[in-house]
């Protein structure tokens, strides 16, 4: 087992090395320039569209545009917002947060482009539902069906790993550490709750996520905002700390080993990508199911996903951690660091806030990723594979909860990277299509303009 772990670790380091991070962020840069920085110009309009549920829902689709957004957010807003941010700071120093912001800024253009292509190239299935995503725009847009198969194959594997067992394990650990709940009980209950939602397909998933995502976001953001507001005078110094160490090394102190600028960039980019998933090709699968007649309109809504996930939720986590110098320099990592920071400002309550938030985020990720994996396996094996997939998915929830899944996290890193490569080929190869759709929309080519 140790040999397998070492092999996967080496493969993960190769896949997620500097070239992949440059490719991901570089693709966002290219798309931002081509689209004349739509991630800045149209962000207010995008936010208005995203938070007006029920409006502008004409056109084909299985769920509302808002439900498509919350489904994508359910998978995107996960352990990375709590544990990932802490890891970025503990390994890359405060400056990593600045580079996470840079990653998110360009990632908005990537996410916009993914959703535009997903809606443009989506298709009908025999059961009347609509499906789309990288496997379809690679097939129909570029004529590279074999690349669509590769994306789907690794998408299924990633759904079992990062989208399933890794998440159920996080919930089991959090509940066991905080409330002493046996992992087996957690796994069984979590599997049952997951089955109740995913058995109804995308319509039930969309209905569920439209309720749980706003709730969990308000829950976590509310406590984080309270900490920030009550420590408002210290915010400028935290901001200065982030900007300073984005360009200068951060010295060792306490249990913190120090960090170079290269480490700040690497871990900021890496955790940013893992948090908002821009470029991985997962969330456009959800946006393809939106009830809309406009690829661009859904692309604008999708763009807010990165804004909410990274620039809001991740930033709030980072500020809470950095408000407590003795905590972020203690040598703690992952969710333990975040929990200690919240506990510092909310004694006796903070650890429960983080544990409950982690459970909600991980559970929502389970639900969202189940749909991604289902659409990928449908592309590979046909619509009849959906029910067996759901059964296997729910059983693996239990497996993940009761077993050590360090190897699963590493394996998931590899499969996520393997998904990203064909998706980036599709984005770059069809970038001019995105440009044309955008120009057509904003030049008045469609009836409704934003």
C-alpha positions as CSV (number, residue, x, y, z in Angstrom):
1,X,0.0,0.0,0.0
2,X,2.9,2.4,0.8
3,X,4.3,1.7,-2.6
4,X,1.0,2.7,-4.3
5,X,0.8,5.8,-2.1
6,X,4.3,6.8,-3.1
7,X,3.6,6.2,-6.8
8,X,0.4,8.3,-6.6
9,X,2.1,11.1,-4.7
10,X,4.8,11.3,-7.3
11,X,2.2,11.2,-10.1
12,X,0.1,13.9,-8.3
13,X,3.2,16.1,-8.0
14,X,3.9,15.7,-11.7
15,X,0.3,16.4,-12.8
16,X,-0.1,19.4,-10.4
17,X,3.3,20.8,-11.0
18,X,4.0,24.3,-12.2
19,X,3.1,23.5,-15.8
20,X,-0.5,22.5,-14.9
21,X,-1.0,25.5,-12.7
22,X,0.4,27.8,-15.4
23,X,-1.8,26.1,-18.0
24,X,-4.9,26.6,-15.8
25,X,-4.3,30.2,-14.9
26,X,-2.9,30.9,-18.3
27,X,-6.1,29.7,-20.0
28,X,-8.0,32.1,-17.7
29,X,-5.7,35.0,-18.7
30,X,-6.2,34.2,-22.4
31,X,-10.0,34.0,-22.1
32,X,-10.1,37.2,-20.0
33,X,-8.2,39.2,-22.6
34,X,-10.3,37.7,-25.5
35,X,-13.5,38.6,-23.7
36,X,-12.2,42.1,-22.8
37,X,-12.2,41.2,-19.1
38,X,-15.8,40.2,-18.9
39,X,-15.0,39.1,-15.3
40,X,-14.8,42.8,-14.3
41,X,-17.1,44.5,-16.8
42,X,-20.1,42.2,-16.3
43,X,-19.7,41.0,-12.8
44,X,-22.4,43.3,-11.4
45,X,-24.9,42.2,-14.0
46,X,-23.9,38.6,-13.4
47,X,-24.5,38.9,-9.6
48,X,-27.9,40.5,-10.4
49,X,-28.8,37.5,-12.6
50,X,-27.6,34.9,-10.1
51,X,-29.6,36.3,-7.2
52,X,-32.8,36.8,-9.0
53,X,-34.3,33.3,-8.8
54,X,-37.1,32.6,-11.1
55,X,-36.4,35.3,-13.6
56,X,-35.5,34.8,-17.2
57,X,-36.1,31.0,-17.2
58,X,-37.5,30.6,-20.7
59,X,-35.9,27.9,-22.9
60,X,-35.2,24.2,-22.6
61,X,-33.7,22.7,-19.5
62,X,-34.3,20.5,-16.4
63,X,-33.8,23.0,-13.6
64,X,-33.8,26.8,-13.2
65,X,-30.6,28.8,-13.8
66,X,-30.4,29.5,-10.0
67,X,-30.7,25.8,-9.3
68,X,-28.0,25.1,-11.8
69,X,-25.8,27.6,-9.9
70,X,-26.6,26.1,-6.5
71,X,-25.9,22.6,-7.8
72,X,-22.5,23.7,-9.1
73,X,-21.9,25.6,-5.9
74,X,-22.9,22.5,-3.8
75,X,-20.0,20.6,-5.4
76,X,-17.6,23.6,-5.4
77,X,-18.1,24.9,-1.9
78,X,-16.5,22.1,0.1
79,X,-13.7,21.2,2.4
80,X,-11.4,23.4,0.3
81,X,-13.1,26.5,1.7
82,X,-12.2,25.4,5.3
83,X,-9.3,23.0,5.1
84,X,-7.8,24.1,1.8
85,X,-7.4,27.8,2.7
86,X,-5.8,26.8,6.0
87,X,-3.4,24.5,4.1
88,X,-2.5,27.3,1.7
89,X,-1.6,29.6,4.6
90,X,0.3,26.9,6.6
91,X,2.4,25.9,3.6
92,X,2.6,29.2,1.6
93,X,2.2,31.8,4.2
94,X,-0.3,34.8,4.1
95,X,0.9,35.7,0.6
96,X,-0.8,32.6,-0.7
97,X,-4.1,34.2,-0.3
98,X,-3.2,37.0,-2.7
99,X,-2.3,34.4,-5.4
100,X,-5.6,32.6,-4.6
101,X,-7.4,35.8,-5.5
102,X,-5.4,36.1,-8.7
103,X,-6.4,32.6,-9.6
104,X,-10.0,33.3,-8.9
105,X,-10.0,36.6,-10.9
106,X,-8.9,34.8,-14.1
107,X,-10.9,31.7,-13.1
108,X,-14.1,33.7,-13.5
109,X,-13.5,34.0,-17.2
110,X,-12.7,30.3,-17.4
111,X,-15.9,29.3,-15.6
112,X,-17.9,31.7,-17.8
113,X,-16.5,30.0,-20.9
114,X,-17.1,26.5,-19.7
115,X,-20.8,27.3,-19.0
116,X,-21.3,29.0,-22.4
117,X,-19.9,25.9,-24.2
118,X,-21.8,23.5,-22.0
119,X,-25.2,25.2,-22.8
120,X,-24.4,25.7,-26.5
121,X,-23.4,22.0,-27.1
122,X,-25.8,20.2,-24.8
123,X,-28.2,17.5,-26.1
124,X,-31.4,15.6,-25.2
125,X,-31.3,12.1,-23.8
126,X,-34.0,9.4,-24.4
127,X,-35.6,10.0,-21.0
128,X,-36.2,13.7,-21.9
129,X,-33.5,15.2,-19.8
130,X,-30.7,17.4,-21.1
131,X,-27.0,16.8,-20.6
132,X,-23.9,18.7,-21.4
133,X,-20.4,19.4,-20.3
134,X,-16.8,19.0,-21.6
135,X,-17.4,15.6,-23.0
136,X,-20.1,17.0,-25.3
137,X,-18.3,20.2,-26.4
138,X,-15.2,18.2,-27.1
139,X,-17.3,15.8,-29.2
140,X,-19.6,18.2,-31.0
141,X,-17.5,21.3,-31.0
142,X,-14.0,19.9,-31.8
143,X,-15.0,16.5,-33.1
144,X,-12.7,14.8,-30.6
145,X,-15.1,12.1,-29.1
146,X,-12.1,10.1,-27.8
147,X,-11.0,13.0,-25.7
148,X,-14.6,13.3,-24.4
149,X,-14.3,9.6,-23.3
150,X,-11.1,10.3,-21.5
151,X,-12.6,13.3,-19.7
152,X,-15.7,11.1,-18.7
153,X,-13.6,8.2,-17.6
154,X,-11.6,10.3,-15.2
155,X,-14.7,12.2,-14.2
156,X,-16.3,9.0,-12.9
157,X,-13.2,8.1,-11.0
158,X,-13.0,11.6,-9.5
159,X,-16.6,11.4,-8.4
160,X,-15.9,8.3,-6.4
161,X,-12.7,9.8,-4.9
162,X,-12.8,13.6,-4.3
163,X,-16.6,13.7,-4.8
164,X,-17.4,10.8,-2.5
165,X,-15.1,8.9,-0.2
166,X,-12.9,11.8,0.6
167,X,-15.9,13.9,1.6
168,X,-17.7,11.2,3.7
169,X,-14.4,10.6,5.5
170,X,-14.1,14.4,6.3
171,X,-17.7,14.3,7.7
172,X,-16.9,11.2,9.7
173,X,-13.7,12.6,11.2
174,X,-15.4,15.9,12.1
175,X,-18.3,14.3,13.8
176,X,-16.1,11.8,15.6
177,X,-13.7,14.5,16.9
178,X,-16.4,17.0,17.9
179,X,-19.4,14.9,18.9
180,X,-17.9,11.3,19.3
181,X,-20.2,9.9,16.6
182,X,-18.9,6.4,15.4
183,X,-17.7,6.6,11.7
184,X,-19.9,3.7,10.8
185,X,-23.0,5.4,12.0
186,X,-22.0,8.6,10.1
187,X,-21.4,6.7,6.9
188,X,-24.7,4.8,7.0
189,X,-26.8,7.9,7.7
190,X,-24.9,10.0,5.1
191,X,-25.4,7.3,2.5
192,X,-29.1,7.2,3.2
193,X,-29.4,11.0,3.1
194,X,-27.4,11.0,-0.2
195,X,-29.6,8.3,-1.7
196,X,-32.8,10.2,-0.8
197,X,-31.6,13.2,-2.9
198,X,-29.8,11.7,-5.9
199,X,-32.4,8.9,-6.6
200,X,-34.6,11.7,-8.0
201,X,-32.0,12.8,-10.5
202,X,-31.1,16.4,-11.4
203,X,-34.5,17.8,-10.7
204,X,-34.5,16.7,-7.1
205,X,-30.8,17.6,-6.8
206,X,-31.5,21.1,-8.1
207,X,-34.4,21.5,-5.7
208,X,-32.3,20.3,-2.7
209,X,-29.2,22.4,-3.5
210,X,-31.3,25.6,-3.9
211,X,-32.2,25.2,-0.3
212,X,-29.1,23.8,1.4
213,X,-26.5,26.0,-0.4
214,X,-28.0,29.3,0.7
215,X,-28.4,27.9,4.3
216,X,-24.9,26.6,4.7
217,X,-23.4,29.8,3.1
218,X,-25.3,32.0,5.5
219,X,-24.5,29.8,8.4
220,X,-20.7,29.8,7.8
221,X,-20.4,33.4,6.5
222,X,-22.6,34.7,9.3
223,X,-20.2,33.5,12.0
224,X,-17.1,34.5,10.0
225,X,-18.6,38.0,9.4
226,X,-19.3,38.4,13.1
227,X,-15.6,37.7,13.9
228,X,-14.4,40.1,11.2
229,X,-16.8,42.9,12.2
230,X,-15.8,42.6,15.9
231,X,-12.2,42.8,14.9
232,X,-12.6,45.4,12.2
233,X,-9.6,47.6,13.3
234,X,-7.2,44.7,12.6
235,X,-8.4,44.0,9.0
236,X,-6.1,46.6,7.3
237,X,-3.0,44.9,9.0
238,X,-4.2,41.5,7.8
239,X,-4.6,42.9,4.2
240,X,-1.1,44.4,4.4
241,X,0.3,41.0,5.6
242,X,-1.3,39.3,2.6
243,X,0.0,41.8,0.0
244,X,3.5,42.1,1.6
245,X,4.1,38.3,1.7
246,X,2.8,37.8,-1.8
247,X,6.0,39.4,-3.1
248,X,8.5,38.9,-0.2
249,X,9.3,35.7,1.8
250,X,7.6,35.0,5.1
251,X,10.0,34.3,7.9
252,X,9.6,31.3,10.2
253,X,8.0,31.8,13.6
254,X,6.5,29.6,16.2
255,X,5.6,26.3,14.5
256,X,5.4,28.0,11.1
257,X,8.4,26.9,8.9
258,X,8.4,30.0,6.8
259,X,7.5,30.3,3.1
260,X,9.2,31.7,-0.1
261,X,7.4,33.7,-2.7
262,X,7.4,30.6,-5.0
263,X,5.6,28.6,-2.3
264,X,3.1,31.4,-1.8
265,X,2.3,31.4,-5.6
266,X,2.3,27.6,-5.8
267,X,-0.1,26.9,-2.9
268,X,-2.2,29.9,-3.6
269,X,-2.8,28.8,-7.2
270,X,-3.2,25.1,-6.2
271,X,-5.7,25.7,-3.4
272,X,-7.6,28.3,-5.5
273,X,-8.1,25.8,-8.3
274,X,-9.1,23.1,-6.0
275,X,-11.6,25.3,-4.3
276,X,-13.4,26.9,-7.2
277,X,-12.6,24.1,-9.8
278,X,-12.4,26.6,-12.7
279,X,-10.8,24.8,-15.6
280,X,-11.5,21.3,-14.2
281,X,-14.6,20.8,-16.3
282,X,-16.9,19.7,-13.5
283,X,-19.4,22.5,-12.9
284,X,-20.4,23.1,-16.6
285,X,-22.1,19.7,-16.4
286,X,-24.6,21.3,-13.9
287,X,-25.0,24.5,-15.8
288,X,-25.8,22.6,-19.0
289,X,-29.1,21.5,-17.3
290,X,-30.3,25.0,-16.8
291,X,-33.6,26.1,-18.2
292,X,-32.3,28.9,-20.5
293,X,-32.2,29.9,-24.1
294,X,-28.9,31.8,-23.8
295,X,-25.5,30.2,-23.3
296,X,-24.1,33.7,-22.4
297,X,-26.7,34.4,-19.7
298,X,-25.9,31.1,-18.0
299,X,-22.2,31.8,-18.4
300,X,-22.6,35.0,-16.5
301,X,-24.4,33.2,-13.7
302,X,-21.7,30.6,-13.6
303,X,-19.1,33.3,-13.3
304,X,-20.5,34.3,-9.9
305,X,-19.7,30.8,-8.7
306,X,-16.0,31.6,-8.5
307,X,-16.7,35.0,-6.9
308,X,-18.8,33.4,-4.1
309,X,-16.6,30.4,-3.5
310,X,-13.1,32.0,-3.5
311,X,-13.4,35.8,-3.2
312,X,-16.1,35.6,-0.5
313,X,-16.1,32.3,1.5
314,X,-12.4,31.4,1.1
315,X,-11.4,35.1,1.9
316,X,-13.4,35.1,5.0
317,X,-11.8,31.9,6.2
318,X,-8.4,33.3,5.5
319,X,-9.0,36.6,7.3
320,X,-10.3,34.8,10.4
321,X,-7.1,32.6,10.5
322,X,-4.8,35.5,9.9
323,X,-6.4,37.7,12.6
324,X,-4.8,35.3,15.1
325,X,-1.0,35.3,14.6
326,X,-0.3,32.8,17.3
327,X,-2.7,30.4,15.6
328,X,-1.6,30.5,12.0
329,X,2.0,30.3,13.0
330,X,1.4,27.4,15.4
331,X,2.2,24.7,12.9
332,X,-1.4,23.4,12.7
333,X,-2.7,22.5,9.3
334,X,-6.0,21.8,7.4
335,X,-9.3,22.1,9.2
336,X,-7.6,21.9,12.7
337,X,-6.0,25.3,12.0
338,X,-9.4,26.8,10.9
339,X,-11.1,25.4,14.0
340,X,-8.5,26.8,16.3
341,X,-8.8,30.2,14.8
342,X,-12.6,30.2,15.1
343,X,-12.3,28.9,18.7
344,X,-10.0,31.8,19.5
345,X,-12.7,34.4,18.7
346,X,-15.7,32.2,19.6
347,X,-14.6,30.3,22.7
348,X,-16.6,27.1,23.2
349,X,-18.5,27.6,20.0
350,X,-15.9,28.1,17.2
351,X,-15.0,24.4,16.8
352,X,-18.6,23.5,16.5
353,X,-19.2,26.1,13.8
354,X,-16.2,24.7,11.8
355,X,-17.3,21.1,12.3
356,X,-20.9,21.7,11.3
357,X,-19.8,23.9,8.4
358,X,-17.4,21.2,7.2
359,X,-20.2,18.6,7.4
360,X,-22.6,20.7,5.4
361,X,-20.0,21.6,2.8
362,X,-18.8,18.0,2.4
363,X,-22.4,16.7,2.2
364,X,-23.3,19.2,-0.5
365,X,-20.2,18.2,-2.4
366,X,-21.3,14.6,-2.3
367,X,-24.7,15.5,-3.8
368,X,-23.3,17.7,-6.5
369,X,-20.5,15.4,-7.6
370,X,-22.9,12.4,-7.8
371,X,-24.6,14.2,-10.7
372,X,-21.3,15.0,-12.4
373,X,-20.2,11.3,-12.2
374,X,-23.6,10.2,-13.4
375,X,-23.5,12.3,-16.5
376,X,-20.0,11.1,-17.2
377,X,-20.9,7.4,-16.9
378,X,-24.0,8.0,-19.1
379,X,-21.6,9.3,-21.8
380,X,-19.5,6.2,-21.5
381,X,-22.0,3.4,-21.1
382,X,-25.4,4.9,-21.9
383,X,-28.4,5.9,-19.8
384,X,-29.0,2.4,-18.3
385,X,-25.8,2.8,-16.3
386,X,-27.3,5.6,-14.2
387,X,-29.1,3.5,-11.6
388,X,-26.2,1.1,-11.0
389,X,-23.9,4.1,-10.6
390,X,-26.2,5.7,-8.0
391,X,-26.2,2.4,-6.0
392,X,-22.4,2.1,-6.1
393,X,-22.0,5.8,-5.3
394,X,-24.1,5.5,-2.1
395,X,-22.2,2.3,-1.0
396,X,-18.9,4.1,-1.4
397,X,-20.1,6.8,1.0
398,X,-20.0,4.2,3.8
399,X,-16.6,2.9,2.7
400,X,-15.1,6.3,2.7
401,X,-16.5,7.1,6.2
402,X,-15.0,4.0,7.9
403,X,-11.6,3.7,6.2
404,X,-8.4,5.8,6.1
405,X,-8.6,7.6,2.7
406,X,-5.3,9.3,2.4
407,X,-4.6,7.4,-0.7
408,X,-8.0,8.5,-2.0
409,X,-7.1,12.1,-1.7
410,X,-3.9,11.6,-3.6
411,X,-5.7,9.5,-6.2
412,X,-8.3,12.2,-6.5
413,X,-5.6,14.8,-7.2
414,X,-4.5,12.7,-10.1
415,X,-8.0,12.2,-11.6
416,X,-8.9,15.9,-11.2
417,X,-5.7,16.8,-13.1
418,X,-6.5,14.2,-15.8
419,X,-10.0,15.8,-16.2
420,X,-8.6,19.2,-16.5
421,X,-6.3,18.5,-19.5
422,X,-9.0,17.5,-22.1
423,X,-11.2,20.3,-20.7
424,X,-8.6,22.9,-21.3
425,X,-8.0,21.6,-24.8
426,X,-11.7,22.2,-25.4
427,X,-11.7,25.7,-23.9
428,X,-8.7,26.8,-25.9
429,X,-9.9,25.1,-29.1
430,X,-13.4,26.6,-28.8
431,X,-12.4,30.0,-27.4
432,X,-13.4,31.8,-30.6
433,X,-16.8,30.2,-30.3
434,X,-17.2,31.7,-26.8
435,X,-16.0,35.0,-28.2
436,X,-18.6,34.9,-31.0
437,X,-21.4,34.0,-28.6
438,X,-20.4,36.8,-26.3
439,X,-20.2,39.5,-29.0
440,X,-23.5,38.3,-30.5
441,X,-25.3,38.6,-27.1
442,X,-24.0,42.0,-26.1
443,X,-24.4,43.5,-29.5
444,X,-28.1,42.9,-29.3
445,X,-28.3,39.6,-31.1
446,X,-30.6,38.3,-28.4
447,X,-33.8,39.8,-27.1
448,X,-32.7,40.2,-23.5
449,X,-29.5,42.0,-22.7
450,X,-27.7,42.6,-19.4
